[in-house]
Structure formats: C-alpha cells, structure tokens
Amino acid sequence: MEEVMSLEGPVLKVNGELLVLIPLEAGGLELIDCSRGISEVQGESLKIVIPEWLAGMLRIEEGDLICVSNTDGKFHTVPSNPRPVH
C-alpha cells in the first residue's frame, strides 16, 4: 500500500499560465508518477500547469492555496479554501 503524499502550496501565474511548483525534496518526487503527462521536472521542482478550464471548475486564481495529493495512486488537486459559487 502506497503512502499518501499531500501538500499545500500557492497557485502562481508565470507567462500567463497558472501553475504550482512543488519542491522535489518536499514531496514532488512522490508525485511524479501520478502526475505524468501534466507535469515536468523543472530544476529542483515539479511544475504542474493548471489549464484554464480546470482553474474555472475549481474556482482558483493566482495566489490561492491548493492541496495536491496522490490518493489512490492518482493525482488530485483541490482548493484549500474554495470560493463560493455566486
């Protein structure tokens, strides 16, 4: 049974893209397998770009905190403090 890795971090906006950078030392290594195809190792971090459609569904913006995990061997992301629906 795999150990679940769960981390919280801010959403950044770089070159017009929303993304989260997870330091490899802080758990990014454990998230590589479950995030293949949506992530890339960039220097000392795992970079995960958040597509606009997903940011809209999750109601997340630059500066928001999100939680990422590898629950059930799959990559999951949820806002830490979800915005209310208007």
C-alpha positions in Angstrom: 0.0 0.0 0.0 1.5 3.3 -1.1 1.9 6.2 1.4 -0.3 9.2 0.5 1.5 12.4 -0.1 -0.5 15.6 0.4 1.0 19.1 0.1 -0.4 22.6 0.1 1.0 25.5 -1.9 0.2 28.7 -3.8 -1.0 29.0 -7.4 1.4 31.1 -9.4 0.9 32.9 -12.7 4.0 32.6 -14.9 4.0 33.7 -18.5 0.1 33.8 -18.5 -0.2 30.2 -17.1 -1.5 29.2 -13.7 0.8 26.6 -12.1 2.0 25.1 -8.9 5.7 24.4 -8.2 6.3 21.5 -5.7 9.9 21.2 -4.4 11.2 17.7 -5.2 12.6 17.5 -1.7 9.2 18.3 -0.1 7.3 15.6 -1.8 7.5 16.4 -5.5 9.4 13.1 -6.1 6.4 11.1 -4.7 4.0 12.9 -7.1 5.9 12.4 -10.3 4.4 9.0 -11.2 0.8 10.0 -10.7 1.2 13.3 -12.5 2.9 12.1 -15.7 1.5 13.9 -18.7 0.5 17.0 -16.7 3.8 17.8 -15.1 7.5 18.3 -15.7 10.6 18.5 -13.5 12.0 22.0 -13.7 15.2 22.4 -11.7 14.5 21.4 -8.1 10.7 21.5 -8.5 7.8 19.6 -10.1 5.9 22.0 -12.2 2.2 21.4 -12.8 0.4 23.7 -15.2 -3.3 24.2 -14.3 -5.4 24.5 -17.5 -7.9 27.4 -17.7 -10.9 25.1 -17.8 -9.7 23.3 -14.6 -9.0 26.6 -12.8 -12.5 27.7 -13.7 -14.1 24.5 -12.4 -12.1 24.6 -9.2 -12.6 28.4 -8.9 -8.9 29.0 -8.3 -6.8 32.1 -9.2 -3.3 33.3 -8.8 -2.3 33.4 -5.1 -4.9 30.8 -4.0 -3.7 27.9 -1.9 -4.4 24.4 -3.3 -3.8 21.0 -1.9 -2.3 18.3 -4.2 -2.1 14.6 -3.3 -1.5 11.1 -4.8 -4.6 9.5 -3.2 -5.3 6.1 -4.7 -2.2 6.5 -6.9 -3.9 9.3 -8.9 -3.1 13.0 -8.9 -5.7 15.1 -7.1 -5.9 18.9 -6.7 -8.4 20.8 -4.7 -8.6 24.4 -3.5 -7.7 24.8 0.2 -10.3 27.5 0.7 -12.9 27.2 -2.1 -14.6 30.3 -3.4 -18.4 30.4 -3.0 -20.5 30.0 -6.2 -22.4 33.2 -7.0 
